[in-house]
Structures are given as C-alpha cells and as structure tokens.
Amino acid sequence: MSTIKDLRFSLFALIALLLSACGEDENKPVVKVPSHSVLKISQAANENIINMNQHIDFADVSQGVVSREWIFPEEGTIMEGNPEDAQVRGVFPQVGEWEVTLHQEFENNAYVGTETTARETNVLDTTIIVTVMPAVQLQTIKANIVNLDGTLGDEVSMTPETPTEIPFGSVLRFTYTAEGNPTVVAGEFFGAELLEQSALDGTFDVKYVTLDATYDFAPVFTRPQPNSSDTLYVANFVKCVRSSVPLTLDKVVNDEDRKVNVIFSRGLNANSVNKEDFTVKITTAAGATLTPEVTAAAVNPQNESAVLLEIDGELIYTDDDVLVTYSGTELESQDAAIAPQFEDEELVHVEDDLLKASDYNYSFESSATSYVGGDPAWLGGFVPDILETSTAQATDGSSSLKISRGPFSGSGANASAISTYVAGAPHTFNFTENENNKLLMTYDVFVEANGGSPAAGSGGFETNVRIHLSNRGGDWQEAAHPFGSLDENQWYTFDNVISVNNPLDEFNLIIKVAHTGEETYVIYLDNIQLMRFYPRP
C-alpha cells in the first residue's frame, strides 16, 4: 500500500522528467542546410576528354537537394546506376561530343560552385560536355629535303625498296596528317637528330649527319592526354652520301652539362679537331671578362656534327654572354669539306622550358582554356573590357591573348588579375626542385594602344603588365613591365628572373595589368616561356 510520502516522491520525479524533456526540445539546435550545387567529375582535370570505351564518374555532392535526375544521351553512351542517385557512371563507346545533364531541384534558391550570391531559382540544369577522342592514327606522311634557302626540295620515298641516298648533313621535313590530334612526335631516329616540330602545322624536321650511315625511321605520334599513340617504322629509310655543298656553321650552344658545343652542318672528321684552334670569351653578368683556356676539343659522340669544348674548369651559365672563335684551317667534315673560320660567334643558351614540358597553353592556341578577369579579386579586381584569344597578332602559332580596358577611373591603379582555367580547374604546369630553383620568364607583348600618361589619383606610375608565378599565397615574385610610354603598334619582349622559394609540385600563372593611363590600353600577350635559369655563382 502506497504512502503519502511515496506518492509525493513519484509526483516530483514525473515533474522533473517533464521539465528535462522540455529543456531538451527548447535547446536542440536547428541545422539549416544551404541549397548549394556542387558537382565532382572524375575527369574534370583532363577537360572531360577521354578515349573510346573509357568511363567517367559523376557525383552530386550538393546540399539542400530535394530531387535530382541524371540525363544521358539515348545513343552513344551507357549510364551505370540509378538516374536519381547521387553518383552514377557513364561509359562512352563512341567518338564525339556528348552532353550529360544533371537536373536538380533545391529547397531554396541555390548557390552554384564558389558563387556568393544565390541564383533566383531553386531549379538548376547543369550540362557537362564529354569529348571522346578517336585513337591516334597516322593517315599520311611525306618527306622532303630542306634546301639551303629553307624551301622544300626533292621528295624522299617513305616506302623505299632500297635506302634513298641523300647528302649527309641533309635536313628532311616530314609533313603528316593524323586522326586523334597527336601533339608530340618522339620515338627512335637511330642517331639522326630530331629538330623542330609543330603539331599545328603537322611537320617535324630531322637532320642526318653521318657519312655512309644507313638510317631506319621510327617516329611515335603521341597525344599525351588522353594518352594514345601510333608508331611508323621504315627500315633502311635513307643512306647518307657525300655532299657537294660547303660545310657551314649551324650554331653554338650549351649542353645539359653546361659545356660549349660548336655545331656544323654535317658530321666531322674526328682526327681533324684541334683545341688550339678555338678560343672562348665569357662576359659575366657582373661585367667581368673571362678568357679560359680551351683544354680539350673533340667530336661529340652524341652528335657527330658538333665539337665539344672543355674550358679550363669553367662551365657556361645562363647569365653569361659567351663568344666563340674558330681560327683553324684543318677542321673538316667526314667528306673532307673544310670548316669555315668564324669570329665571336654568340652562344645561344638552351635550357628546359617548364611550360612546354607540361603541355601548358603558353602560346594561347588551345580552345580548351578559359580566361577569367578580376580573379583573384584581391590581386586585381577590375575586369578587362576585352579578354579573348585573337588571331590579329602573334609571335608563336596563330593566336595571342588580347587584353583591353578603358581610361583610368577612381583612385589607385585599375589592376586586372587574370587567371587561366581548364574545365573549371586552374591551368597548371609541373615543377621539380633542383639545385637553385631559379626560372627565367619571358613573354611577348604587342602594344596596340599604350593607355597614355598616368591620370591624377592613379599613383603616378606607368600602366604595366606582369605575370605571377602563383604558389597559393605569398612569394609572388612580381616584376612589373611598364608599357604606358612605349611606341605603339610594336612587339616587345619582357623578361625577369624568378626564385622559387616555396616549391610545389605544380604552379599556375596569373596575368596582371595595372592600368593608370588617361586613355584605353590594348595589348596582345603571346609566347610565354618559363626556362630553367642557372646564374653564375
């Protein structure tokens, strides 16, 4: 039998339980889920360009989604998964461009990507373009001897029954067409030297330098991304015979070991080389003049048309001005043609170019890249009035980047930062640390309109252009190149040295134009080079 005391205790316990439950409801936080559209695509970094029969994974990682539907073309594609799932896979067995659409409905008006203002709709349709490339396949190829004046001479058979005889020292230009857009020619040339190549023109040059040598021919035509290649093999392609043309000097360059190579038009007689016949003069960046003794001279075993010079413990550095003189009378080719004397021939520095090595769009030829003005805004938030690729001016290829903005307004320079993207991701190039991490940047600028004199309130300095090596914060290595007083309708080449103090595996470039002029500026940017730089210690 319950007592009054027990009843009173039960009532107090019940009240405490009710109060505790009410407190939990009142203190429970309300989580507000934003309506934010974010997509992840497995091949976005490759511009959604793939080979036949490859797949792409599509993921909707958005927040606030009420419903979704993935829509694939009925023919030419295969969707794996439920069209209402957050993630599906697409398989693409046919060449072409295919549109994959994601239809989304959100609880509220939706943000997209990195946008800070919501769209005026809660319904979004996002279309992703997938490009399926055919396999690389060589279609046609021909070879012509390049005449001394640069014109094309006799055609050389690509299907010889016996090797075609060509004068040794000849340069052959190969002109080809290929399906699948290969961008690199490499492969095996069996001792011949691969010279220049142009995927845009479908050409490459090969030099044959050794007397009596018979060469096979096995170029590989490659598309790095998505990877595909085709190889041609021609056995007993050409045979080098005596030449009737004079032996000439081609160029003087440094090699990767920082030594001097004097390159002639064809293979040399190794027994005719005399170190006493060569002199080298070096002017350093500090202004000192060095005349080191040539301690050894020999035919380069990697290139029989080159004399390799050793110079008394010295090496050649990128910031050296180097002059080479040959005053002998006995140096001859393998067919006894005498080498010409020359005086103070300037050495051309040859260094690795990081942009070319990474297939970076340094020449503004690729339609896959896009340019965004005022990005990042804190570096320069003024968007150019004109920001587009143009064929009106070019120093390399057929296109350049045209940039223009009207007269100065406001206070401080009207600075425009410009970032380059591929499929929504920053356009990057690879970087590997070495002994000094220094780079030499050069680029060409055509000044159509220089923008005039600095306006009041602009800061008083000239309108200028610069390119930042971005490492996502600090150490921008900024170098401004003024053009506000330069002559118009003329090309200029700007250069500056970059010390990479915060190395990363990859970087992107940001272009910036700081405009101070009273008039409109119009410039064209082309042929960005980013070469390894080895200054004299």
Summary of the structure (lengths in Angstrom):
residues: 537
radius of gyration: 32.3
end to end distance: 102.3
largest distance: 132.3
contacts: 1636
relative contact order: 0.09
helix: 7%
strand: 48%
